[in-house]
Amino acid sequence: MVPLTWYLIFAAALFCIGVFGALSRRNAVGVLMGIELMLNAVNINLVAFWRYTDVSQMTGQLFAIFVITVAAAEAAVGLALIIAIYRQRSTVNVEELDTMKG
């Protein structure tokens, strides 16, 4: 049986990779991918803590499904915004999107 600390270390590493990806990318799609990695790290923590506590309750899995649902909605809205911005400005570089002017 794999100890809980291994899951937590893996999730922490995945979260750190996601933070680095979200903060260091200039491309908006790369930023969204970093956010998705962070949400997946949270899901790993939720399911790992559920597994090592009372497994008769499905709280960890239910929260993970909720986070997956929110992540899917975030990805759909984020990609729609990126497509709209690309059509208007012909770029997805985050540094060039600092103003709200058209």
N, CA, C and O atoms as a GROMACS GRO file, in nm:
protein
  408
    1MET      N    1   0.084  -0.119   0.000
    1MET     CA    2   0.000   0.000   0.000
    1MET      C    3   0.088   0.125   0.000
    1MET      O    4   0.185   0.134   0.075
    2VAL      N    5   0.054   0.218  -0.084
    2VAL     CA    6   0.132   0.340  -0.098
    2VAL      C    7   0.096   0.435   0.017
    2VAL      O    8  -0.022   0.458   0.042
    3PRO      N    9   0.196   0.490   0.085
    3PRO     CA   10   0.164   0.582   0.196
    3PRO      C   11   0.107   0.714   0.146
    3PRO      O   12   0.128   0.754   0.031
    4LEU      N   13   0.036   0.781   0.234
    4LEU     CA   14  -0.030   0.908   0.202
    4LEU      C   15   0.071   1.015   0.162
    4LEU      O   16   0.043   1.098   0.075
    5THR      N   17   0.186   1.015   0.224
    5THR     CA   18   0.285   1.120   0.196
    5THR      C   19   0.331   1.117   0.051
    5THR      O   20   0.363   1.222  -0.005
    6TRP      N   21   0.334   1.001  -0.012
    6TRP     CA   22   0.374   0.994  -0.153
    6TRP      C   23   0.272   1.068  -0.241
    6TRP      O   24   0.310   1.140  -0.333
    7TYR      N   25   0.145   1.047  -0.212
    7TYR     CA   26   0.042   1.118  -0.288
    7TYR      C   27   0.052   1.269  -0.266
    7TYR      O   28   0.038   1.348  -0.360
    8LEU      N   29   0.077   1.308  -0.141
    8LEU     CA   30   0.086   1.451  -0.111
    8LEU      C   31   0.208   1.515  -0.176
    8LEU      O   32   0.202   1.628  -0.225
    9ILE      N   33   0.320   1.443  -0.178
    9ILE     CA   34   0.440   1.494  -0.244
    9ILE      C   35   0.417   1.506  -0.394
    9ILE      O   36   0.456   1.605  -0.456
   10PHE      N   37   0.354   1.405  -0.453
   10PHE     CA   38   0.324   1.410  -0.596
   10PHE      C   39   0.230   1.526  -0.629
   10PHE      O   40   0.251   1.598  -0.727
   11ALA      N   41   0.127   1.544  -0.547
   11ALA     CA   42   0.032   1.653  -0.570
   11ALA      C   43   0.100   1.789  -0.551
   11ALA      O   44   0.071   1.883  -0.625
   12ALA      N   45   0.188   1.800  -0.453
   12ALA     CA   46   0.259   1.926  -0.432
   12ALA      C   47   0.351   1.958  -0.550
   12ALA      O   48   0.360   2.073  -0.593
   13ALA      N   49   0.418   1.856  -0.602
   13ALA     CA   50   0.504   1.877  -0.719
   13ALA      C   51   0.421   1.918  -0.841
   13ALA      O   52   0.460   2.007  -0.916
   14LEU      N   53   0.308   1.852  -0.860
   14LEU     CA   54   0.220   1.887  -0.971
   14LEU      C   55   0.166   2.028  -0.956
   14LEU      O   56   0.156   2.102  -1.054
   15PHE      N   57   0.131   2.067  -0.835
   15PHE     CA   58   0.082   2.202  -0.810
   15PHE      C   59   0.192   2.305  -0.838
   15PHE      O   60   0.164   2.409  -0.897
   16CYS      N   61   0.314   2.277  -0.796
   16CYS     CA   62   0.425   2.370  -0.821
   16CYS      C   63   0.454   2.383  -0.970
   16CYS      O   64   0.484   2.493  -1.018
   17ILE      N   65   0.445   2.273  -1.043
   17ILE     CA   66   0.463   2.280  -1.188
   17ILE      C   67   0.352   2.365  -1.250
   17ILE      O   68   0.378   2.443  -1.342
   18GLY      N   69   0.230   2.349  -1.201
   18GLY     CA   70   0.119   2.430  -1.251
   18GLY      C   71   0.136   2.577  -1.221
   18GLY      O   72   0.108   2.661  -1.307
   19VAL      N   73   0.182   2.611  -1.100
   19VAL     CA   74   0.205   2.751  -1.066
   19VAL      C   75   0.315   2.810  -1.154
   19VAL      O   76   0.302   2.921  -1.204
   20PHE      N   77   0.422   2.734  -1.172
   20PHE     CA   78   0.530   2.782  -1.258
   20PHE      C   79   0.481   2.801  -1.401
   20PHE      O   80   0.514   2.901  -1.465
   21GLY      N   81   0.401   2.706  -1.451
   21GLY     CA   82   0.348   2.718  -1.587
   21GLY      C   83   0.254   2.836  -1.603
   21GLY      O   84   0.255   2.903  -1.706
   22ALA      N   85   0.171   2.861  -1.501
   22ALA     CA   86   0.075   2.971  -1.510
   22ALA      C   87   0.144   3.106  -1.500
   22ALA      O   88   0.100   3.202  -1.563
   23LEU      N   89   0.250   3.115  -1.421
   23LEU     CA   90   0.316   3.244  -1.401
   23LEU      C   91   0.425   3.275  -1.504
   23LEU      O   92   0.458   3.391  -1.526
   24SER      N   93   0.480   3.172  -1.568
   24SER     CA   94   0.592   3.197  -1.658
   24SER      C   95   0.553   3.200  -1.805
   24SER      O   96   0.634   3.242  -1.888
   25ARG      N   97   0.435   3.157  -1.839
   25ARG     CA   98   0.395   3.152  -1.979
   25ARG      C   99   0.344   3.288  -2.026
   25ARG      O  100   0.280   3.362  -1.952
   26ARG      N  101   0.374   3.319  -2.151
   26ARG     CA  102   0.319   3.438  -2.214
   26ARG      C  103   0.196   3.404  -2.295
   26ARG      O  104   0.116   3.492  -2.327
   27ASN      N  105   0.182   3.278  -2.329
   27ASN     CA  106   0.069   3.233  -2.409
   27ASN      C  107  -0.049   3.204  -2.317
   27ASN      O  108  -0.033   3.139  -2.214
   28ALA      N  109  -0.168   3.251  -2.353
   28ALA     CA  110  -0.286   3.234  -2.269
   28ALA      C  111  -0.325   3.087  -2.257
   28ALA      O  112  -0.377   3.045  -2.153
   29VAL      N  113  -0.302   3.008  -2.360
   29VAL     CA  114  -0.334   2.865  -2.353
   29VAL      C  115  -0.242   2.796  -2.252
   29VAL      O  116  -0.285   2.707  -2.179
   30GLY      N  117  -0.117   2.836  -2.247
   30GLY     CA  118  -0.024   2.781  -2.149
   30GLY      C  119  -0.063   2.816  -2.006
   30GLY      O  120  -0.046   2.735  -1.915
   31VAL      N  121  -0.115   2.936  -1.987
   31VAL     CA  122  -0.163   2.977  -1.854
   31VAL      C  123  -0.281   2.890  -1.813
   31VAL      O  124  -0.288   2.845  -1.699
   32LEU      N  125  -0.373   2.866  -1.905
   32LEU     CA  126  -0.487   2.780  -1.875
   32LEU      C  127  -0.443   2.637  -1.844
   32LEU      O  128  -0.501   2.572  -1.757
   33MET      N  129  -0.342   2.588  -1.913
   33MET     CA  130  -0.291   2.453  -1.884
   33MET      C  131  -0.229   2.446  -1.745
   33MET      O  132  -0.245   2.346  -1.676
   34GLY      N  133  -0.160   2.553  -1.704
   34GLY     CA  134  -0.104   2.557  -1.569
   34GLY      C  135  -0.213   2.556  -1.463
   34GLY      O  136  -0.198   2.491  -1.359
   35ILE      N  137  -0.322   2.627  -1.488
   35ILE     CA  138  -0.434   2.628  -1.394
   35ILE      C  139  -0.498   2.490  -1.386
   35ILE      O  140  -0.536   2.445  -1.278
   36GLU      N  141  -0.509   2.422  -1.499
   36GLU     CA  142  -0.564   2.286  -1.499
   36GLU      C  143  -0.476   2.190  -1.420
   36GLU      O  144  -0.527   2.103  -1.350
   37LEU      N  145  -0.345   2.205  -1.430
   37LEU     CA  146  -0.254   2.121  -1.351
   37LEU      C  147  -0.274   2.145  -1.201
   37LEU      O  148  -0.272   2.051  -1.122
   38MET      N  149  -0.293   2.271  -1.164
   38MET     CA  150  -0.317   2.300  -1.021
   38MET      C  151  -0.447   2.237  -0.974
   38MET      O  152  -0.453   2.184  -0.863
   39LEU      N  153  -0.551   2.243  -1.055
   39LEU     CA  154  -0.678   2.183  -1.016
   39LEU      C  155  -0.667   2.030  -1.007
   39LEU      O  156  -0.730   1.968  -0.921
   40ASN      N  157  -0.588   1.969  -1.095
   40ASN     CA  158  -0.568   1.825  -1.087
   40ASN      C  159  -0.489   1.786  -0.961
   40ASN      O  160  -0.513   1.680  -0.904
   41ALA      N  161  -0.397   1.870  -0.919
   41ALA     CA  162  -0.325   1.844  -0.794
   41ALA      C  163  -0.419   1.849  -0.675
   41ALA      O  164  -0.407   1.768  -0.582
   42VAL      N  165  -0.514   1.942  -0.677
   42VAL     CA  166  -0.614   1.948  -0.571
   42VAL      C  167  -0.698   1.822  -0.570
   42VAL      O  168  -0.729   1.768  -0.464
   43ASN      N  169  -0.736   1.773  -0.689
   43ASN     CA  170  -0.813   1.650  -0.697
   43ASN      C  171  -0.738   1.530  -0.641
   43ASN      O  172  -0.797   1.446  -0.574
   44ILE      N  173  -0.609   1.523  -0.667
   44ILE     CA  174  -0.529   1.414  -0.611
   44ILE      C  175  -0.529   1.421  -0.459
   44ILE      O  176  -0.542   1.318  -0.392
   45ASN      N  177  -0.516   1.540  -0.404
   45ASN     CA  178  -0.521   1.555  -0.258
   45ASN      C  179  -0.657   1.514  -0.203
   45ASN      O  180  -0.663   1.444  -0.101
   46LEU      N  181  -0.764   1.555  -0.266
   46LEU     CA  182  -0.898   1.522  -0.218
   46LEU      C  183  -0.920   1.371  -0.215
   46LEU      O  184  -0.969   1.316  -0.117
   47VAL      N  185  -0.884   1.304  -0.323
   47VAL     CA  186  -0.906   1.160  -0.330
   47VAL      C  187  -0.811   1.086  -0.236
   47VAL      O  188  -0.850   0.986  -0.177
   48ALA      N  189  -0.688   1.134  -0.221
   48ALA     CA  190  -0.593   1.068  -0.130
   48ALA      C  191  -0.640   1.080   0.015
   48ALA      O  192  -0.635   0.983   0.090
   49PHE      N  193  -0.685   1.198   0.054
   49PHE     CA  194  -0.734   1.213   0.191
   49PHE      C  195  -0.862   1.133   0.213
   49PHE      O  196  -0.884   1.080   0.322
   50TRP      N  197  -0.945   1.122   0.109
   50TRP     CA  198  -1.064   1.039   0.122
   50TRP      C  199  -1.025   0.893   0.144
   50TRP      O  200  -1.085   0.824   0.226
   51ARG      N  201  -0.926   0.846   0.071
   51ARG     CA  202  -0.884   0.706   0.078
   51ARG      C  203  -0.827   0.671   0.215
   51ARG      O  204  -0.845   0.558   0.262
   52TYR      N  205  -0.760   0.764   0.278
   52TYR     CA  206  -0.696   0.735   0.406
   52TYR      C  207  -0.780   0.777   0.525
   52TYR      O  208  -0.732   0.775   0.638
   53THR      N  209  -0.904   0.816   0.503
   53THR     CA  210  -0.997   0.843   0.613
   53THR      C  211  -1.114   0.747   0.600
   53THR      O  212  -1.097   0.635   0.552
   54ASP      N  213  -1.231   0.788   0.641
   54ASP     CA  214  -1.349   0.703   0.638
   54ASP      C  215  -1.397   0.685   0.494
   54ASP      O  216  -1.451   0.778   0.434
   55VAL      N  217  -1.378   0.565   0.438
   55VAL     CA  218  -1.413   0.542   0.298
   55VAL      C  219  -1.561   0.515   0.278
   55VAL      O  220  -1.608   0.506   0.164
   56SER      N  221  -1.635   0.504   0.386
   56SER     CA  222  -1.779   0.483   0.369
   56SER      C  223  -1.848   0.611   0.322
   56SER      O  224  -1.953   0.606   0.259
   57GLN      N  225  -1.789   0.725   0.354
   57GLN     CA  226  -1.841   0.852   0.305
   57GLN      C  227  -1.770   0.887   0.175
   57GLN      O  228  -1.650   0.864   0.160
   58MET      N  229  -1.843   0.941   0.083
   58MET     CA  230  -1.788   0.971  -0.050
   58MET      C  231  -1.752   1.119  -0.065
   58MET      O  232  -1.757   1.172  -0.176
   59THR      N  233  -1.716   1.184   0.043
   59THR     CA  234  -1.694   1.329   0.038
   59THR      C  235  -1.577   1.367  -0.052
   59THR      O  236  -1.588   1.461  -0.131
   60GLY      N  237  -1.466   1.297  -0.041
   60GLY     CA  238  -1.350   1.330  -0.124
   60GLY      C  239  -1.377   1.315  -0.272
   60GLY      O  240  -1.338   1.399  -0.352
   61GLN      N  241  -1.445   1.207  -0.307
   61GLN     CA  242  -1.476   1.186  -0.448
   61GLN      C  243  -1.580   1.286  -0.499
   61GLN      O  244  -1.571   1.331  -0.612
   62LEU      N  245  -1.676   1.319  -0.415
   62LEU     CA  246  -1.776   1.417  -0.457
   62LEU      C  247  -1.714   1.555  -0.478
   62LEU      O  248  -1.746   1.623  -0.575
   63PHE      N  249  -1.624   1.596  -0.388
   63PHE     CA  250  -1.555   1.723  -0.407
   63PHE      C  251  -1.468   1.719  -0.533
   63PHE      O  252  -1.461   1.818  -0.605
   64ALA      N  253  -1.403   1.605  -0.559
   64ALA     CA  254  -1.319   1.593  -0.678
   64ALA      C  255  -1.404   1.605  -0.805
   64ALA      O  256  -1.362   1.669  -0.901
   65ILE      N  257  -1.522   1.542  -0.806
   65ILE     CA  258  -1.610   1.554  -0.922
   65ILE      C  259  -1.656   1.697  -0.940
   65ILE      O  260  -1.666   1.746  -1.052
   66PHE      N  261  -1.684   1.765  -0.829
   66PHE     CA  262  -1.723   1.906  -0.837
   66PHE      C  263  -1.609   1.991  -0.895
   66PHE      O  264  -1.633   2.078  -0.978
   67VAL      N  265  -1.486   1.965  -0.852
   67VAL     CA  266  -1.371   2.041  -0.903
   67VAL      C  267  -1.350   2.011  -1.051
   67VAL      O  268  -1.316   2.101  -1.128
   68ILE      N  269  -1.369   1.886  -1.092
   68ILE     CA  270  -1.356   1.852  -1.234
   68ILE      C  271  -1.461   1.925  -1.317
   68ILE      O  272  -1.433   1.972  -1.427
   69THR      N  273  -1.583   1.935  -1.264
   69THR     CA  274  -1.689   2.007  -1.333
   69THR      C  275  -1.656   2.155  -1.347
   69THR      O  276  -1.674   2.214  -1.454
   70VAL      N  277  -1.607   2.215  -1.240
   70VAL     CA  278  -1.568   2.356  -1.244
   70VAL      C  279  -1.451   2.377  -1.340
   70VAL      O  280  -1.445   2.477  -1.411
   71ALA      N  281  -1.356   2.283  -1.341
   71ALA     CA  282  -1.241   2.294  -1.432
   71ALA      C  283  -1.284   2.284  -1.577
   71ALA      O  284  -1.231   2.355  -1.662
   72ALA      N  285  -1.381   2.198  -1.606
   72ALA     CA  286  -1.429   2.186  -1.744
   72ALA      C  287  -1.499   2.315  -1.787
   72ALA      O  288  -1.480   2.362  -1.900
   73ALA      N  289  -1.579   2.372  -1.698
   73ALA     CA  290  -1.645   2.499  -1.731
   73ALA      C  291  -1.543   2.610  -1.748
   73ALA      O  292  -1.555   2.694  -1.838
   74GLU      N  293  -1.442   2.612  -1.662
   74GLU     CA  294  -1.336   2.714  -1.672
   74GLU      C  295  -1.260   2.701  -1.804
   74GLU      O  296  -1.227   2.801  -1.867
   75ALA      N  297  -1.232   2.578  -1.844
   75ALA     CA  298  -1.159   2.557  -1.970
   75ALA      C  299  -1.244   2.601  -2.089
   75ALA      O  300  -1.193   2.662  -2.182
   76ALA      N  301  -1.372   2.570  -2.086
   76ALA     CA  302  -1.459   2.608  -2.198
   76ALA      C  303  -1.471   2.759  -2.209
   76ALA      O  304  -1.460   2.815  -2.318
   77VAL      N  305  -1.494   2.826  -2.096
   77VAL     CA  306  -1.506   2.972  -2.099
   77VAL      C  307  -1.372   3.036  -2.133
   77VAL      O  308  -1.367   3.132  -2.210
   78GLY      N  309  -1.264   2.984  -2.076
   78GLY     CA  310  -1.132   3.040  -2.105
   78GLY      C  311  -1.094   3.026  -2.250
   78GLY      O  312  -1.042   3.121  -2.310
   79LEU      N  313  -1.118   2.910  -2.309
   79LEU     CA  314  -1.086   2.893  -2.451
   79LEU      C  315  -1.175   2.979  -2.540
   79LEU      O  316  -1.130   3.029  -2.643
   80ALA      N  317  -1.301   2.996  -2.502
   80ALA     CA  318  -1.389   3.086  -2.579
   80ALA      C  319  -1.337   3.229  -2.573
   80ALA      O  320  -1.338   3.299  -2.675
   81LEU      N  321  -1.293   3.273  -2.457
   81LEU     CA  322  -1.236   3.408  -2.446
   81LEU      C  323  -1.108   3.422  -2.527
   81LEU      O  324  -1.086   3.524  -2.591
   82ILE      N  325  -1.024   3.320  -2.524
   82ILE     CA  326  -0.899   3.325  -2.600
   82ILE      C  327  -0.928   3.332  -2.750
   82ILE      O  328  -0.862   3.406  -2.822
   83ILE      N  329  -1.025   3.255  -2.797
   83ILE     CA  330  -1.061   3.260  -2.940
   83ILE      C  331  -1.115   3.398  -2.976
   83ILE      O  332  -1.082   3.451  -3.082
   84ALA      N  333  -1.199   3.455  -2.891
   84ALA     CA  334  -1.254   3.588  -2.919
   84ALA      C  335  -1.143   3.694  -2.920
   84ALA      O  336  -1.142   3.782  -3.006
   85ILE      N  337  -1.050   3.685  -2.826
   85ILE     CA  338  -0.938   3.780  -2.823
   85ILE      C  339  -0.849   3.763  -2.944
   85ILE      O  340  -0.803   3.862  -3.001
   86TYR      N  341  -0.824   3.639  -2.985
   86TYR     CA  342  -0.739   3.615  -3.101
   86TYR      C  343  -0.804   3.670  -3.228
   86TYR      O  344  -0.734   3.725  -3.314
   87ARG      N  345  -0.935   3.656  -3.241
   87ARG     CA  346  -1.003   3.708  -3.359
   87ARG      C  347  -0.999   3.859  -3.365
   87ARG      O  348  -0.995   3.917  -3.474
   88GLN      N  349  -1.001   3.924  -3.249
   88GLN     CA  350  -1.001   4.070  -3.247
   88GLN      C  351  -0.861   4.128  -3.259
   88GLN      O  352  -0.841   4.227  -3.330
   89ARG      N  353  -0.763   4.068  -3.191
   89ARG     CA  354  -0.629   4.127  -3.186
   89ARG      C  355  -0.521   4.048  -3.256
   89ARG      O  356  -0.409   4.097  -3.270
   90SER      N  357  -0.550   3.929  -3.302
   90SER     CA  358  -0.456   3.840  -3.371
   90SER      C  359  -0.336   3.802  -3.285
   90SER      O  360  -0.226   3.784  -3.337
   91THR      N  361  -0.356   3.790  -3.155
   91THR     CA  362  -0.251   3.744  -3.065
   91THR      C  363  -0.315   3.683  -2.941
   91THR      O  364  -0.426   3.719  -2.900
   92VAL      N  365  -0.242   3.589  -2.881
   92VAL     CA  366  -0.284   3.533  -2.753
   92VAL      C  367  -0.176   3.556  -2.647
   92VAL      O  368  -0.174   3.491  -2.543
   93ASN      N  369  -0.086   3.650  -2.677
   93ASN     CA  370   0.019   3.685  -2.583
   93ASN      C  371  -0.043   3.763  -2.468
   93ASN      O  372  -0.108   3.865  -2.490
   94VAL      N  373  -0.024   3.715  -2.345
   94VAL     CA  374  -0.088   3.775  -2.228
   94VAL      C  375  -0.035   3.916  -2.203
   94VAL      O  376  -0.110   4.002  -2.157
   95GLU      N  377   0.091   3.941  -2.232
   95GLU     CA  378   0.149   4.073  -2.205
   95GLU      C  379   0.092   4.181  -2.296
   95GLU      O  380   0.096   4.299  -2.261
   96GLU      N  381   0.039   4.144  -2.410
   96GLU     CA  382  -0.018   4.242  -2.501
   96GLU      C  383  -0.166   4.267  -2.474
   96GLU      O  384  -0.227   4.350  -2.541
   97LEU      N  385  -0.224   4.198  -2.379
   97LEU     CA  386  -0.367   4.211  -2.349
   97LEU      C  387  -0.388   4.284  -2.219
   97LEU      O  388  -0.475   4.246  -2.140
   98ASP      N  389  -0.312   4.390  -2.194
   98ASP     CA  390  -0.318   4.458  -2.065
   98ASP      C  391  -0.424   4.569  -2.061
   98ASP      O  392  -0.452   4.622  -1.953
   99THR      N  393  -0.481   4.605  -2.173
   99THR     CA  394  -0.583   4.710  -2.172
   99THR      C  395  -0.717   4.653  -2.213
   99THR      O  396  -0.724   4.549  -2.280
  100MET      N  397  -0.823   4.721  -2.173
  100MET     CA  398  -0.957   4.679  -2.208
  100MET      C  399  -1.006   4.744  -2.337
  100MET      O  400  -1.117   4.719  -2.383
  101LYS      N  401  -0.921   4.828  -2.395
  101LYS     CA  402  -0.960   4.897  -2.518
  101LYS      C  403  -0.958   4.800  -2.634
  101LYS      O  404  -0.882   4.703  -2.633
  102GLY      N  405  -1.039   4.826  -2.734
  102GLY     CA  406  -1.045   4.741  -2.854
  102GLY      C  407  -0.952   4.787  -2.952
  102GLY      O  408  -0.942   4.728  -3.060
   0.00000   0.00000   0.00000
